[in-house]
Amino acid sequence: MFELKYQTPFNWTEKVLADMDSFLQDHAAAEKKASGMAMSMLSHYPDRKRLVKEMTDLALEELIHFKEVVKILQARDVNLCDDKKDSYIKQIRAIFRNGQDVFLLDRLLVGAVIEARGYERFSLVGEALEAGDLKDFYVTIAASEKTHMNLFVELAYEYFDKAEVDIRLDEILIAEAKICQDLPFRAALH
């Protein structure tokens, strides 16, 4: 539905491949937080029937992804790590505007952009890995992120004027590109 305005260079992928265990730990944390975010959204907007249904499904799917990453970590004899503050998420959440309707719109569109970034980066990891189960896993995860990206935009179109959604999405994409340009590369999703 839309394209990111910043393309992650291969240097990022090299950092991930050099420390896959740390990347997997960060990935697990990201899936857990994504499930929590979906639960938070459905709790805050119980009157939005489609949003409640979709966020319920999303929370479960993200939790299943978390479980899958935990299994991979355990097979590698790597523990989960403590949840760390994610500078990317902190900065992109600062984009949210105050006011019930604009806040919901921003939550949906920021969710879409975060999922789009996940799609891009998980795709890069999937492409870079040698053939095998881990590669297959990241190809599958990337496809899931793409579906989520589109879901958030569809929900925004359902609840808000399309022109307003498109203008705000472009603003968020510009801000997100700047955030990504300024972050150092590390073995983490963001």
Phi and psi in degrees as GROMACS dihedral restraints (atoms count N, CA, C in turn):
[ dihedral_restraints ]
;  ai    aj    ak    al  type     phi  dphi    fc
    3     4     5     6     1  -152.1    20    10
    4     5     6     7     1   165.4    20    10
    6     7     8     9     1  -120.7    20    10
    7     8     9    10     1   144.6    20    10
    9    10    11    12     1   -66.7    20    10
   10    11    12    13     1   152.5    20    10
   12    13    14    15     1   -95.9    20    10
   13    14    15    16     1    -4.1    20    10
   15    16    17    18     1  -128.5    20    10
   16    17    18    19     1   126.3    20    10
   18    19    20    21     1  -101.5    20    10
   19    20    21    22     1   124.7    20    10
   21    22    23    24     1   -67.1    20    10
   22    23    24    25     1   125.9    20    10
   24    25    26    27     1   -75.1    20    10
   25    26    27    28     1   163.5    20    10
   27    28    29    30     1   -63.5    20    10
   28    29    30    31     1   -23.7    20    10
   30    31    32    33     1   -54.7    20    10
   31    32    33    34     1   -36.2    20    10
   33    34    35    36     1   -61.8    20    10
   34    35    36    37     1   -45.6    20    10
   36    37    38    39     1   -61.1    20    10
   37    38    39    40     1   -37.4    20    10
   39    40    41    42     1   -62.0    20    10
   40    41    42    43     1   -39.2    20    10
   42    43    44    45     1   -62.2    20    10
   43    44    45    46     1   -42.0    20    10
   45    46    47    48     1   -64.4    20    10
   46    47    48    49     1   -49.1    20    10
   48    49    50    51     1   -64.7    20    10
   49    50    51    52     1   -28.5    20    10
   51    52    53    54     1   -74.5    20    10
   52    53    54    55     1   -18.6    20    10
   54    55    56    57     1  -146.1    20    10
   55    56    57    58     1    64.0    20    10
   57    58    59    60     1   -62.5    20    10
   58    59    60    61     1   -33.7    20    10
   60    61    62    63     1   -62.2    20    10
   61    62    63    64     1   -44.1    20    10
   63    64    65    66     1   -64.7    20    10
   64    65    66    67     1   -38.7    20    10
   66    67    68    69     1   -62.1    20    10
   67    68    69    70     1   -43.1    20    10
   69    70    71    72     1   -64.1    20    10
   70    71    72    73     1   -38.8    20    10
   72    73    74    75     1   -61.9    20    10
   73    74    75    76     1   -44.8    20    10
   75    76    77    78     1   -65.2    20    10
   76    77    78    79     1   -40.0    20    10
   78    79    80    81     1   -60.6    20    10
   79    80    81    82     1   -44.2    20    10
   81    82    83    84     1   -58.9    20    10
   82    83    84    85     1   -45.8    20    10
   84    85    86    87     1   -61.3    20    10
   85    86    87    88     1   -40.7    20    10
   87    88    89    90     1   -63.8    20    10
   88    89    90    91     1   -41.5    20    10
   90    91    92    93     1   -65.5    20    10
   91    92    93    94     1   -41.4    20    10
   93    94    95    96     1   -62.5    20    10
   94    95    96    97     1   -44.3    20    10
   96    97    98    99     1   -67.2    20    10
   97    98    99   100     1   -36.4    20    10
   99   100   101   102     1   -64.7    20    10
  100   101   102   103     1   -38.8    20    10
  102   103   104   105     1   -63.6    20    10
  103   104   105   106     1   -42.9    20    10
  105   106   107   108     1   -63.7    20    10
  106   107   108   109     1   -38.1    20    10
  108   109   110   111     1   -63.0    20    10
  109   110   111   112     1   -42.6    20    10
  111   112   113   114     1   -63.3    20    10
  112   113   114   115     1   -41.0    20    10
  114   115   116   117     1   -63.9    20    10
  115   116   117   118     1   -39.8    20    10
  117   118   119   120     1   -62.5    20    10
  118   119   120   121     1   -43.1    20    10
  120   121   122   123     1   -63.0    20    10
  121   122   123   124     1   -45.2    20    10
  123   124   125   126     1   -69.0    20    10
  124   125   126   127     1   -27.9    20    10
  126   127   128   129     1   -71.9    20    10
  127   128   129   130     1   -35.2    20    10
  129   130   131   132     1   -80.6    20    10
  130   131   132   133     1   -20.5    20    10
  132   133   134   135     1  -129.9    20    10
  133   134   135   136     1    58.9    20    10
  135   136   137   138     1   -65.5    20    10
  136   137   138   139     1   -16.8    20    10
  138   139   140   141     1   -85.6    20    10
  139   140   141   142     1    -6.9    20    10
  141   142   143   144     1   -96.6    20    10
  142   143   144   145     1    91.2    20    10
  144   145   146   147     1   -57.2    20    10
  145   146   147   148     1   -46.4    20    10
  147   148   149   150     1   -67.6    20    10
  148   149   150   151     1   -39.7    20    10
  150   151   152   153     1   -60.3    20    10
  151   152   153   154     1   -44.3    20    10
  153   154   155   156     1   -60.1    20    10
  154   155   156   157     1   -46.5    20    10
  156   157   158   159     1   -62.1    20    10
  157   158   159   160     1   -49.4    20    10
  159   160   161   162     1   -66.6    20    10
  160   161   162   163     1   -39.1    20    10
  162   163   164   165     1   -71.8    20    10
  163   164   165   166     1   -30.9    20    10
  165   166   167   168     1   -62.6    20    10
  166   167   168   169     1   -48.3    20    10
  168   169   170   171     1   -61.8    20    10
  169   170   171   172     1   -42.4    20    10
  171   172   173   174     1   -65.1    20    10
  172   173   174   175     1   -43.7    20    10
  174   175   176   177     1   -58.6    20    10
  175   176   177   178     1   -43.1    20    10
  177   178   179   180     1   -65.7    20    10
  178   179   180   181     1   -44.0    20    10
  180   181   182   183     1   -63.2    20    10
  181   182   183   184     1   -43.2    20    10
  183   184   185   186     1   -65.5    20    10
  184   185   186   187     1   -36.3    20    10
  186   187   188   189     1   -67.7    20    10
  187   188   189   190     1   -35.9    20    10
  189   190   191   192     1   -64.4    20    10
  190   191   192   193     1   -41.9    20    10
  192   193   194   195     1   -60.6    20    10
  193   194   195   196     1   -42.4    20    10
  195   196   197   198     1   -56.2    20    10
  196   197   198   199     1   -47.8    20    10
  198   199   200   201     1   -60.2    20    10
  199   200   201   202     1   -40.6    20    10
  201   202   203   204     1   -64.9    20    10
  202   203   204   205     1   -40.5    20    10
  204   205   206   207     1   -68.1    20    10
  205   206   207   208     1   -38.2    20    10
  207   208   209   210     1   -60.2    20    10
  208   209   210   211     1   -42.0    20    10
  210   211   212   213     1   -61.0    20    10
  211   212   213   214     1   -41.0    20    10
  213   214   215   216     1   -64.6    20    10
  214   215   216   217     1   -44.4    20    10
  216   217   218   219     1   -60.0    20    10
  217   218   219   220     1   -46.6    20    10
  219   220   221   222     1   -64.6    20    10
  220   221   222   223     1   -36.5    20    10
  222   223   224   225     1   -64.6    20    10
  223   224   225   226     1   -27.1    20    10
  225   226   227   228     1   -92.4    20    10
  226   227   228   229     1     2.9    20    10
  228   229   230   231     1    58.3    20    10
  229   230   231   232     1    44.5    20    10
  231   232   233   234     1  -120.1    20    10
  232   233   234   235     1   132.4    20    10
  234   235   236   237     1   -81.4    20    10
  235   236   237   238     1   159.2    20    10
  237   238   239   240     1   -62.3    20    10
  238   239   240   241     1   156.3    20    10
  240   241   242   243     1  -109.7    20    10
  241   242   243   244     1   165.5    20    10
  243   244   245   246     1   -61.9    20    10
  244   245   246   247     1   146.5    20    10
  246   247   248   249     1   -64.4    20    10
  247   248   249   250     1   128.5    20    10
  249   250   251   252     1  -108.9    20    10
  250   251   252   253     1   152.1    20    10
  252   253   254   255     1   -65.1    20    10
  253   254   255   256     1   134.7    20    10
  255   256   257   258     1  -103.6    20    10
  256   257   258   259     1   110.3    20    10
  258   259   260   261     1   -58.4    20    10
  259   260   261   262     1   -39.5    20    10
  261   262   263   264     1   -59.0    20    10
  262   263   264   265     1   -50.8    20    10
  264   265   266   267     1   -63.9    20    10
  265   266   267   268     1   -42.8    20    10
  267   268   269   270     1   -59.1    20    10
  268   269   270   271     1   -44.8    20    10
  270   271   272   273     1   -69.6    20    10
  271   272   273   274     1   -39.7    20    10
  273   274   275   276     1   -73.4    20    10
  274   275   276   277     1   -30.6    20    10
  276   277   278   279     1   -68.4    20    10
  277   278   279   280     1   -23.2    20    10
  279   280   281   282     1   -67.4    20    10
  280   281   282   283     1   -13.0    20    10
  282   283   284   285     1   -72.4    20    10
  283   284   285   286     1   -25.4    20    10
  285   286   287   288     1   -54.2    20    10
  286   287   288   289     1   134.2    20    10
  288   289   290   291     1   -94.7    20    10
  289   290   291   292     1   155.6    20    10
  291   292   293   294     1   -84.1    20    10
  292   293   294   295     1   150.8    20    10
  294   295   296   297     1   116.5    20    10
  295   296   297   298     1   132.1    20    10
  297   298   299   300     1   -53.8    20    10
  298   299   300   301     1   -51.9    20    10
  300   301   302   303     1   -69.7    20    10
  301   302   303   304     1   -46.4    20    10
  303   304   305   306     1   -68.8    20    10
  304   305   306   307     1   -29.5    20    10
  306   307   308   309     1   -66.1    20    10
  307   308   309   310     1   -43.8    20    10
  309   310   311   312     1   -62.4    20    10
  310   311   312   313     1   -45.9    20    10
  312   313   314   315     1   -57.3    20    10
  313   314   315   316     1   -46.6    20    10
  315   316   317   318     1   -64.8    20    10
  316   317   318   319     1   -38.8    20    10
  318   319   320   321     1   -61.5    20    10
  319   320   321   322     1   -43.1    20    10
  321   322   323   324     1   -65.2    20    10
  322   323   324   325     1   -45.6    20    10
  324   325   326   327     1   -73.8    20    10
  325   326   327   328     1   -36.7    20    10
  327   328   329   330     1   -64.8    20    10
  328   329   330   331     1   -39.4    20    10
  330   331   332   333     1   -58.2    20    10
  331   332   333   334     1   -43.0    20    10
  333   334   335   336     1   -61.9    20    10
  334   335   336   337     1   -42.9    20    10
  336   337   338   339     1   -69.7    20    10
  337   338   339   340     1   -40.0    20    10
  339   340   341   342     1   -61.9    20    10
  340   341   342   343     1   -43.4    20    10
  342   343   344   345     1   -65.1    20    10
  343   344   345   346     1   -37.2    20    10
  345   346   347   348     1   -63.7    20    10
  346   347   348   349     1   -40.6    20    10
  348   349   350   351     1   -65.3    20    10
  349   350   351   352     1   -39.8    20    10
  351   352   353   354     1   -61.9    20    10
  352   353   354   355     1   -43.1    20    10
  354   355   356   357     1   -58.5    20    10
  355   356   357   358     1   -47.4    20    10
  357   358   359   360     1   -61.8    20    10
  358   359   360   361     1   -48.7    20    10
  360   361   362   363     1   -75.5    20    10
  361   362   363   364     1   -38.6    20    10
  363   364   365   366     1   -65.4    20    10
  364   365   366   367     1   -33.8    20    10
  366   367   368   369     1   -63.0    20    10
  367   368   369   370     1   -42.9    20    10
  369   370   371   372     1   -60.8    20    10
  370   371   372   373     1   -43.5    20    10
  372   373   374   375     1   -64.2    20    10
  373   374   375   376     1   -45.6    20    10
  375   376   377   378     1   -59.1    20    10
  376   377   378   379     1   -40.0    20    10
  378   379   380   381     1   -68.1    20    10
  379   380   381   382     1   -34.6    20    10
  381   382   383   384     1   -82.6    20    10
  382   383   384   385     1   -25.1    20    10
  384   385   386   387     1   -73.7    20    10
  385   386   387   388     1   151.6    20    10
  387   388   389   390     1   -67.3    20    10
  388   389   390   391     1   154.6    20    10
  390   391   392   393     1   -54.6    20    10
  391   392   393   394     1   139.0    20    10
  393   394   395   396     1   152.3    20    10
  394   395   396   397     1  -172.6    20    10
  396   397   398   399     1   -62.5    20    10
  397   398   399   400     1   -40.7    20    10
  399   400   401   402     1   -66.7    20    10
  400   401   402   403     1   -40.6    20    10
  402   403   404   405     1   -60.9    20    10
  403   404   405   406     1   -48.3    20    10
  405   406   407   408     1   -59.0    20    10
  406   407   408   409     1   -40.7    20    10
  408   409   410   411     1   -60.0    20    10
  409   410   411   412     1   -47.1    20    10
  411   412   413   414     1   -72.3    20    10
  412   413   414   415     1   -29.6    20    10
  414   415   416   417     1   -64.8    20    10
  415   416   417   418     1   -42.2    20    10
  417   418   419   420     1   -66.8    20    10
  418   419   420   421     1   -44.4    20    10
  420   421   422   423     1   -61.3    20    10
  421   422   423   424     1   -41.5    20    10
  423   424   425   426     1   -59.6    20    10
  424   425   426   427     1   -44.8    20    10
  426   427   428   429     1   -61.2    20    10
  427   428   429   430     1   -37.9    20    10
  429   430   431   432     1   -64.3    20    10
  430   431   432   433     1   -42.7    20    10
  432   433   434   435     1   -61.4    20    10
  433   434   435   436     1   -37.7    20    10
  435   436   437   438     1   -63.7    20    10
  436   437   438   439     1   -41.2    20    10
  438   439   440   441     1   -62.2    20    10
  439   440   441   442     1   -42.8    20    10
  441   442   443   444     1   -64.8    20    10
  442   443   444   445     1   -41.7    20    10
  444   445   446   447     1   -53.9    20    10
  445   446   447   448     1   -49.7    20    10
  447   448   449   450     1   -67.4    20    10
  448   449   450   451     1   -36.4    20    10
  450   451   452   453     1   -58.4    20    10
  451   452   453   454     1   -47.0    20    10
  453   454   455   456     1   -62.2    20    10
  454   455   456   457     1   -38.5    20    10
  456   457   458   459     1   -69.4    20    10
  457   458   459   460     1   -40.9    20    10
  459   460   461   462     1   -59.2    20    10
  460   461   462   463     1   -41.9    20    10
  462   463   464   465     1   -64.0    20    10
  463   464   465   466     1   -40.5    20    10
  465   466   467   468     1   -61.1    20    10
  466   467   468   469     1   -43.3    20    10
  468   469   470   471     1   -64.8    20    10
  469   470   471   472     1   -31.6    20    10
  471   472   473   474     1   -69.2    20    10
  472   473   474   475     1   -36.7    20    10
  474   475   476   477     1  -101.0    20    10
  475   476   477   478     1   -11.3    20    10
  477   478   479   480     1  -137.9    20    10
  478   479   480   481     1   162.6    20    10
  480   481   482   483     1   -63.7    20    10
  481   482   483   484     1   133.4    20    10
  483   484   485   486     1   -57.1    20    10
  484   485   486   487     1   -43.2    20    10
  486   487   488   489     1   -62.5    20    10
  487   488   489   490     1   -42.2    20    10
  489   490   491   492     1   -63.1    20    10
  490   491   492   493     1   -42.1    20    10
  492   493   494   495     1   -61.2    20    10
  493   494   495   496     1   -47.8    20    10
  495   496   497   498     1   -62.7    20    10
  496   497   498   499     1   -41.5    20    10
  498   499   500   501     1   -64.7    20    10
  499   500   501   502     1   -46.5    20    10
  501   502   503   504     1   -68.3    20    10
  502   503   504   505     1   -37.3    20    10
  504   505   506   507     1   -60.4    20    10
  505   506   507   508     1   -43.0    20    10
  507   508   509   510     1   -62.9    20    10
  508   509   510   511     1   -41.2    20    10
  510   511   512   513     1   -61.0    20    10
  511   512   513   514     1   -43.3    20    10
  513   514   515   516     1   -67.8    20    10
  514   515   516   517     1   -39.3    20    10
  516   517   518   519     1   -62.5    20    10
  517   518   519   520     1   -39.0    20    10
  519   520   521   522     1   -64.7    20    10
  520   521   522   523     1   -45.3    20    10
  522   523   524   525     1   -64.5    20    10
  523   524   525   526     1   -41.3    20    10
  525   526   527   528     1   -65.6    20    10
  526   527   528   529     1   -37.4    20    10
  528   529   530   531     1   -61.6    20    10
  529   530   531   532     1   -42.5    20    10
  531   532   533   534     1   -63.6    20    10
  532   533   534   535     1   -42.1    20    10
  534   535   536   537     1   -59.2    20    10
  535   536   537   538     1   -47.9    20    10
  537   538   539   540     1   -63.8    20    10
  538   539   540   541     1   -39.9    20    10
  540   541   542   543     1   -61.0    20    10
  541   542   543   544     1   -32.4    20    10
  543   544   545   546     1   -90.0    20    10
  544   545   546   547     1   -11.2    20    10
  546   547   548   549     1   -86.2    20    10
  547   548   549   550     1   141.1    20    10
  549   550   551   552     1   -71.9    20    10
  550   551   552   553     1   153.1    20    10
  552   553   554   555     1   -79.7    20    10
  553   554   555   556     1   135.3    20    10
  555   556   557   558     1  -151.1    20    10
  556   557   558   559     1   171.6    20    10
  558   559   560   561     1   -79.1    20    10
  559   560   561   562     1    66.9    20    10
  561   562   563   564     1  -151.7    20    10
  562   563   564   565     1   158.8    20    10
  564   565   566   567     1   -60.6    20    10
  565   566   567   568     1   -39.1    20    10
